[in-house]
Amino acid sequence: MTHGFTLASSFNGQLPTGRRLMHMRSVECNGYLRDDGLWEVEARLVDTKPFTQDADRYREALKPGDPVHDIRLRLAVDARMTIHEAQATMAATPYPTCIEVEPVLQRLVGENIRNGWREAVRRKIGRLEGCTHLSELMGPAVTTLFMQIWFFGLCESAFEAIYFSGGSAIWFMVVVAIIGLRFQNSFHLCR
């Protein structure tokens, strides 16, 4: 997804001359509220190169723009951030063994995304059975879940305060502060 600028053009000042693009990484996360009440995030990490890569013993040659990695992650959680579903898809990987991590993500079902979450992922998946890129994708995926649940709760409470209680904009700000502090405390964001 493009937002009307390139990464290089978003930096102020003079960029170095004589440089050549060698690698591109794209991370995209989309959040959903499902009809069954669960919150879902789909996250995708794609690595590409702007040049041809020769074939090796694991795969055919890659043309410029072909994915070196195309890794997808899907998590479904309830409002308390307990994982109900976890799925990974390795659509493109440099090694055949990378695909073996797909079922390992199921071990996260039942875990709660709170303080100590990263340690729980290490404990359940392990360093040898996991995938570095999949672990990297967890961060933005969980942030997306947190932001969508927090924002939905904020809007819902503000709507109730203003329209059903006959409140004013001041009540809206009080609700924003209370919900923000509640989530900071719940997820230990202040520490």
N, C-alpha and C positions, 0 to 999 in steps of 0.2 A: 504494500500500500504506500502510495506516495502522498506527501503532504505539501507539494508544490515547491520543494527545494531539494537540492542534493546535499549529501552529508558534507562534502567539501565546501560548498557555497555557504554553509551555515556557520563556518568559522570566520570570526572577524580578523582582519589583518591579512598579511601576505602569506601565501602558502609556498612551501619550497618548490623550486622548479626541478625539472629532470626526474620526476618520479613516475613509476609505472604501477598501475593497479594489478595486484597479484591474487587477491582473495576477496570474496564477498560473503558475508553472513547475514541472513535475514531471520529475525525471530518475530513471529506473529502470534498473538493470543486473542481469542474471542470468547466472551463469557455469555452464558445463557441461563435463563430461569426456565426450568422444565415444567410441564403440566403436572407432574407428580410432586412438585414442590422442591425438588433437588436443584442445586446450583451446579452448573457444569462449565468447565473451561476446556477448550481445545487449543493446544499450543503446537506450534510447528517451528522447527529449526531447519534451515536450508543453507548449506555451504556450496558455493560454486567457484569456479576458476574461469578467468577470461581467456584461457588458452586451452589447446588440446592436451589431454593427458594420455600417455601411451597405455596400452593394455598391459596388464600384469597377470600373474597366475590366478588372481581372484576375480577379475572382471575385464570386460572389453574396454577399448579406448573410449575416453569421454571427450565429447566436443565442447567447445567453449559454452558455458552456461549450463551444461549437464550437472545435476547435483552430485557432489561428492558424498554429502550427507543429506538425507531428507527424513527427518525424525519427527514423529507426531506423538503427542501425549494427550490423553483425555482423562480428566478427573471429574467425578460427580460427588458433591458433598451436601450435607444438610446445613441448616442455618447455624449450627454449632461447630461447623467445619470438620465434622467427622466424615471420613471418606467412605462412600458406599460403592463406588465403582472406580477402577483404575485400569487404564489400557494404554499400551504403547504400540506403535507401528513403525517399523524401520523400513521405509520404502526404498531408500538408497543408502548403502553403507560400503566402506572400502573393504571390509572383510566379512566372510560368511558367518563367522562366530558372533558378529554384532546382533544378528537376528535372534540369537538365543536369549537375549534379555527381555523380549516381548512378554512372556508369561510371568517373569519374575515380579513385575510391577503389581500383580494381584496381591502380593503380600502386604501391600499398604492398606488394603481394605480393612476398615475398623480403626485405623489410626486417626488421631485428632491433630489437626494442623494448629498447633499452639507453640508455646515456649518449648524448646527442645525438639522441634520438628526435624531439623536437619540430622540430628543424632538418631532419631527414630528411623529415618530413611537409610542411614548408614547401617544401622543394626538389622533392619529387615531385608535390605537388598545386598548389603555387603559391598566391599570395594572391588572384589574380583568378579562378582556376578553382574555388576551394574555396568553402566555405560557413562563415561564422563559427560558426553554431550546430552544424554537424557537427564542426568543429574543437573546440568547447567540449565536445562529447560524448565526444571521444577520451580526455580526461583521466580521467573516472570509469570509462570502459570498460577502459582499460589498468590502472588501479588494481584493478579487479575481477579481471582476469586474473592480475595479480601476486599478489593475496591468495589466490585459489583454488589456484594452483600452489604457492605457498609453504606454505599450510596443509596441502595434500594431502601434500607431501613431508615436512613436519614430522610429521604423524600416521603416515605410513607408516614413517618411520625410528624413531619412538618405539615403535610396535607391534613392530617387529623387535627393537629393543633390549630391551624388557621381556619379550616372550613367547618369542622364539626364542633369545635369548642367555642366558636365565635371569637377566636383569639386574634391577635394582631401579629405584625412582623416581629415584634419583640419576642413573642412566644416561639416563633420560628427560630430565632437566634438561640434561645434557651435550649430548645430541642437539639439544635446542631451541636451545641457545647456538651450537652449531656450524652448524646449518642457518641460523639467523638471521644470523650473521656472513657466511656464504657468500653469501646473497642480498644482503645489504647491499653486499658487495664487488662482486658481479656487476653490480648495477644502480647502483653508485656512489651509494648512498643516504647514505653517511656524509659526502659532500663538499658 
